[in-house]
Amino acid sequence: MKLAFTKMHGAGNDFVLIDDRQGEVPWEDHFLMAALASRRTGVGCEGIILVQRSDRADFRMRFLNPDGTEVEMCGNGSRCAAAFAQSIGASGAALTMETMCGLVDAQVLDRGVVCVWMPEPAKRNYGVSLKVGDETVRGDFINTGVPHFVVQVPNISTVDVQELGRKLRLHSAFAPEGTNVDFVSFRAPNRMTMRTYERGVEAESGACGTGAVACVVVAVETAMFTLPAKVKTSSGYELTVDGDWRHHKCTGLTLTGSVKFVFSGEIDLNDLDMGGEID
């Protein structure tokens, strides 16, 4: 099966986008989707995004992690999906997409910038202390479409994101699904830098939109920040998180930043290296 695809990135978070409005992509084959996402033997990405038909919105965004598993939401992925959907005629510049988190609105702005209205934050649990080996790590848990554990650090560049991030991601406190882990340094006025260990990617990601929103909500609700706030990602791009402050909580949050079409191509799924598959 030959499959047309487009490679995009949102603030350094890279994705493979596919027009699946005909419903022909075998997305439920986790091994095949993982092979497509593989950086060494496939196209390579931090997530596969399918634009599918929806009877509730302009289109459905289905998001798959690099291991082939489906997750509820991706902030930068949804921004890329909006730009891609407009480019293939699946929507206009102002649009609504169906996700596992419900209906999500977005607007494609000028000069490669997309704004998306994020799901309402939920399941806040601030001031959590976790034992990791001989160390106690304090952080704040929040779900911004997917779960995040936000850890404030004095120097973002010295954090061992891979080792500590993985231990926290797999911590029993977040079983059975696990969590994404964001390390953040707050900088006045209303600016911060972040690095994310991403669940499903199982490594540090170039950027994380839901993580940026999580860090900003924690900063506003616990550290006297105000909206809007700027978040610098590990890839060097900047995301803007805005919204409203009501009843001592953040609501109506938006995520705005750059998106870029990198290249388009065609791949034969029958030729993908399936070395990881067990018969």
C-alpha positions as CSV (number, residue, x, y, z in Angstrom):
1,M,0.0,0.0,0.0
2,K,1.5,3.3,-1.1
3,L,0.8,6.1,1.3
4,A,1.1,9.9,0.7
5,F,2.3,11.9,3.7
6,T,3.4,15.3,4.8
7,K,6.2,16.0,7.3
8,M,5.5,19.0,9.6
9,H,6.8,20.5,12.8
10,G,5.2,22.7,15.4
11,A,7.8,24.7,17.4
12,G,10.2,21.8,16.8
13,N,7.8,19.0,17.6
14,D,7.8,16.9,14.4
15,F,4.9,14.9,13.0
16,V,3.9,12.8,9.9
17,L,0.5,13.9,8.7
18,I,-1.8,11.8,6.5
19,D,-5.1,12.5,4.8
20,D,-7.2,9.5,5.9
21,R,-10.6,10.9,4.9
22,Q,-11.2,7.7,2.9
23,G,-10.5,5.5,6.0
24,E,-7.9,3.3,4.3
25,V,-4.9,3.8,6.6
26,P,-4.3,0.7,8.9
27,W,-3.7,2.8,12.0
28,E,-4.7,0.1,14.4
29,D,-1.6,-1.9,13.4
30,H,0.7,-0.6,16.1
31,F,3.8,-2.4,14.6
32,L,3.2,-0.8,11.2
33,M,2.6,2.7,12.6
34,A,5.7,2.3,14.8
35,A,7.8,1.3,11.7
36,L,6.5,4.4,9.9
37,A,7.5,6.6,12.8
38,S,10.9,5.1,13.2
39,R,13.7,7.6,12.6
40,R,16.2,5.1,11.4
41,T,14.1,2.9,9.1
42,G,10.9,5.0,8.5
43,V,10.0,8.6,7.9
44,G,10.7,9.5,11.5
45,C,8.6,11.6,13.8
46,E,7.3,12.2,17.4
47,G,3.8,11.4,16.3
48,I,1.6,10.3,13.4
49,I,-1.5,12.4,12.8
50,L,-4.5,11.2,10.7
51,V,-7.0,13.6,9.4
52,Q,-10.3,11.6,9.2
53,R,-13.9,12.3,8.5
54,S,-16.1,13.4,11.4
55,D,-19.9,13.9,11.7
56,R,-19.3,16.3,14.6
57,A,-16.6,18.6,13.4
58,D,-14.7,19.7,10.2
59,F,-12.5,16.6,10.7
60,R,-11.2,14.1,13.3
61,M,-7.6,14.3,14.4
62,R,-6.3,10.9,15.4
63,F,-2.9,11.0,17.1
64,L,-0.5,8.1,17.4
65,N,2.6,8.1,19.4
66,P,5.9,6.8,17.8
67,D,5.2,3.4,19.4
68,G,1.9,3.2,17.5
69,T,-0.4,3.7,20.4
70,E,-3.2,6.2,20.3
71,V,-3.3,9.1,22.8
72,E,-6.0,11.6,23.7
73,M,-4.4,14.9,22.6
74,C,-1.3,16.7,21.4
75,G,-1.1,20.5,21.5
76,N,1.5,21.1,18.8
77,G,0.1,18.2,16.8
78,S,-3.3,19.8,16.8
79,R,-1.8,23.0,15.5
80,C,-0.1,21.2,12.7
81,A,-3.3,19.2,12.0
82,A,-5.2,22.5,11.6
83,A,-2.8,23.9,9.0
84,F,-2.6,20.5,7.2
85,A,-6.4,20.2,7.1
86,Q,-6.8,23.7,5.6
87,S,-4.1,22.8,3.0
88,I,-6.0,19.7,1.8
89,G,-9.4,21.4,1.8
90,A,-10.8,19.6,4.9
91,S,-11.5,22.9,6.7
92,G,-11.2,26.6,6.5
93,A,-8.9,28.8,8.5
94,A,-11.2,28.8,11.5
95,L,-12.1,25.2,12.3
96,T,-13.2,22.6,14.8
97,M,-11.6,19.2,15.1
98,E,-12.8,16.1,16.9
99,T,-10.3,14.5,19.3
100,M,-10.4,11.9,22.1
101,C,-10.7,14.9,24.4
102,G,-13.7,16.2,22.7
103,L,-14.1,19.1,20.2
104,V,-11.1,21.4,19.8
105,D,-11.2,24.7,18.0
106,A,-8.3,26.3,16.1
107,Q,-7.5,29.1,13.8
108,V,-4.8,29.3,11.1
109,L,-3.3,32.7,11.3
110,D,-0.8,34.6,9.0
111,R,2.8,33.7,8.4
112,G,2.7,30.0,9.5
113,V,1.2,30.6,13.0
114,V,-1.7,28.5,14.4
115,C,-3.7,29.1,17.6
116,V,-5.6,26.2,19.2
117,W,-8.1,26.3,22.1
118,M,-6.9,23.6,24.6
119,P,-9.0,21.3,26.7
120,E,-9.9,22.6,30.2
121,P,-7.2,21.6,32.8
122,A,-8.3,18.9,35.1
123,K,-7.1,16.6,37.9
124,R,-4.9,19.2,39.6
125,N,-2.7,17.8,42.4
126,Y,-0.2,20.4,43.5
127,G,2.7,20.0,45.9
128,V,3.3,16.3,45.3
129,S,6.5,14.8,46.8
130,L,7.8,11.6,45.3
131,K,10.6,9.3,46.4
132,V,13.0,8.5,43.5
133,G,15.8,6.4,44.7
134,D,17.5,8.4,47.5
135,E,16.1,11.6,46.2
136,T,12.7,13.3,46.9
137,V,11.3,15.2,43.9
138,R,8.6,17.7,44.4
139,G,6.2,18.6,41.6
140,D,2.7,19.4,40.5
141,F,0.4,17.1,38.6
142,I,-2.2,18.4,36.1
143,N,-4.0,17.0,33.1
144,T,-4.1,19.4,30.1
145,G,-5.5,16.8,27.6
146,V,-2.9,14.3,28.7
147,P,-1.3,13.9,32.1
148,H,1.8,16.0,33.1
149,F,4.0,16.1,36.2
150,V,5.7,19.6,36.3
151,V,9.0,19.8,38.2
152,Q,10.4,23.3,38.8
153,V,14.3,23.4,38.6
154,P,16.8,26.2,39.0
155,N,18.8,25.4,35.9
156,I,17.1,23.6,33.0
157,S,20.3,22.8,31.2
158,T,21.7,20.6,34.0
159,V,18.7,18.3,34.3
160,D,19.1,14.7,33.3
161,V,15.8,14.6,31.4
162,Q,16.3,11.0,30.1
163,E,17.1,9.4,33.4
164,L,15.0,11.3,35.9
165,G,12.3,11.9,33.4
166,R,11.9,8.2,32.8
167,K,11.9,7.3,36.5
168,L,9.1,9.9,37.1
169,R,7.2,8.8,34.0
170,L,7.1,5.2,35.3
171,H,6.6,6.1,39.0
172,S,3.9,4.0,40.8
173,A,2.1,7.3,41.7
174,F,1.0,7.6,38.1
175,A,0.2,3.9,37.4
176,P,-1.0,2.4,35.3
177,E,-1.0,4.9,32.4
178,G,2.1,6.9,33.5
179,T,2.6,10.6,32.8
180,N,4.6,13.1,30.8
181,V,7.3,14.9,32.8
182,D,8.1,18.6,32.4
183,F,11.1,20.3,33.9
184,V,10.7,24.0,34.0
185,S,12.6,27.1,35.0
186,F,10.4,30.2,35.7
187,R,11.8,33.5,34.5
188,A,10.2,36.9,35.0
189,P,8.3,38.6,33.6
190,N,6.0,35.7,32.6
191,R,8.6,33.7,30.7
192,M,9.9,30.2,31.3
193,T,12.0,27.5,29.7
194,M,11.0,23.8,29.6
195,R,12.2,20.4,28.7
196,T,9.8,17.4,28.5
197,Y,10.2,13.6,28.8
198,E,7.3,12.5,26.7
199,R,5.3,9.4,27.4
200,G,5.0,7.2,24.2
201,V,8.1,8.9,22.7
202,E,10.0,7.5,25.7
203,A,12.6,10.2,25.4
204,E,13.0,14.0,25.5
205,S,10.8,15.7,22.9
206,G,11.7,18.8,20.9
207,A,8.7,20.5,22.3
208,C,5.4,19.7,24.0
209,G,2.3,21.9,23.6
210,T,0.2,20.3,26.3
211,G,3.3,20.4,28.5
212,A,3.7,24.2,27.8
213,V,0.1,24.7,28.9
214,A,0.6,22.6,32.0
215,C,3.7,24.6,33.0
216,V,1.9,27.9,32.5
217,V,-1.2,26.8,34.5
218,V,1.0,25.7,37.4
219,A,3.0,29.0,37.2
220,V,-0.2,31.1,37.2
221,E,-2.0,29.2,39.9
222,T,0.9,28.6,42.2
223,A,3.7,31.1,41.4
224,M,1.9,34.4,40.8
225,F,2.4,34.5,37.0
226,T,-0.2,36.1,34.8
227,L,-1.5,35.3,31.4
228,P,-0.3,35.4,28.6
229,A,3.0,33.7,29.3
230,K,5.8,32.7,26.9
231,V,7.4,29.2,27.0
232,K,10.7,28.5,25.3
233,T,11.1,24.9,24.3
234,S,14.2,22.7,24.1
235,S,14.3,23.1,20.3
236,G,14.5,26.9,20.8
237,Y,11.1,27.9,19.6
238,E,8.7,29.9,21.7
239,L,5.0,29.1,22.4
240,T,2.4,31.5,23.8
241,V,-0.2,30.4,26.3
242,D,-3.1,32.7,27.0
243,G,-6.5,32.4,28.5
244,D,-8.7,33.7,31.3
245,W,-8.4,33.9,35.1
246,R,-11.6,33.0,36.8
247,H,-12.4,31.8,40.3
248,H,-8.7,31.4,41.0
249,K,-8.2,29.0,38.1
250,C,-7.0,29.2,34.5
251,T,-9.7,28.6,31.9
252,G,-10.3,29.1,28.1
253,L,-6.6,28.4,27.4
254,T,-5.0,28.9,24.0
255,L,-1.7,27.7,22.6
256,T,-0.2,29.7,19.8
257,G,3.0,29.2,17.9
258,S,4.7,28.4,14.6
259,V,4.0,25.5,12.2
260,K,6.0,24.6,9.2
261,F,5.5,22.2,6.2
262,V,8.9,20.4,5.9
263,F,8.4,18.0,3.0
264,S,5.9,15.7,1.3
265,G,6.4,12.2,0.0
266,E,5.1,8.7,-0.6
267,I,6.0,5.5,1.1
268,D,5.1,1.9,0.4
269,L,4.0,0.4,3.7
270,N,4.8,-3.1,2.4
271,D,8.5,-2.0,2.3
272,L,8.7,-0.8,5.9
273,D,11.2,-2.6,8.1
274,M,9.1,-4.6,10.6
275,G,12.1,-6.1,12.4
276,G,10.5,-5.4,15.8
277,E,7.5,-7.5,15.0
278,I,7.2,-10.9,16.7
279,D,5.3,-13.6,14.7
